[in-house]
Amino acid sequence: MLSQRAAVVFLLATLVGIGAAVLSCLAGNAWPLAVSVGSGASAMAVVFFNQIID
């Protein structure tokens, strides 16, 4: 099971990744590129939220 902190970090990272993918797709990029952008943003969001949530 995940701790409450880890669950919040992963939830926020997932929301950031989905948002980045949707915005990238709406900007006219192909969906494979949008998924790549979303997964990259999600990975960076995990690092960011892991550092700021204490």
C-alpha positions in Angstrom: 0.0 0.0 0.0 1.0 3.6 -0.6 1.4 6.2 2.0 -0.8 9.2 1.9 2.0 11.4 0.8 3.0 9.1 -2.1 -0.6 8.9 -3.2 -0.9 12.7 -3.3 2.4 13.0 -5.2 1.3 10.4 -7.8 -2.2 11.9 -8.1 -0.8 15.4 -8.8 1.8 14.0 -11.2 -0.9 12.1 -13.1 -3.1 15.3 -13.4 -0.1 17.3 -14.6 0.7 14.6 -17.2 -2.9 14.4 -18.5 -3.1 18.2 -18.7 0.1 18.5 -20.6 -0.9 15.7 -23.0 -4.3 17.3 -23.7 -2.8 20.7 -24.2 -0.2 19.3 -26.5 -2.8 17.5 -28.5 -5.0 20.6 -28.7 -1.9 22.5 -30.0 -2.0 20.3 -33.1 0.6 17.7 -32.3 0.1 14.0 -33.1 -1.1 11.9 -30.3 2.2 9.9 -29.9 4.0 13.2 -29.4 1.3 14.3 -26.9 1.7 11.2 -24.9 5.5 11.6 -24.8 5.1 15.2 -23.6 2.6 14.1 -21.0 4.8 11.3 -19.7 7.8 13.7 -19.5 5.8 16.3 -17.6 4.5 13.6 -15.3 8.0 12.4 -14.5 9.2 15.9 -13.7 6.0 16.5 -11.6 6.9 13.5 -9.5 10.3 15.0 -8.7 8.8 18.4 -8.1 6.0 17.4 -5.9 8.1 14.9 -4.0 10.4 17.8 -3.0 7.8 20.3 -2.0 5.4 18.1 -0.2 6.8 17.3 3.2 
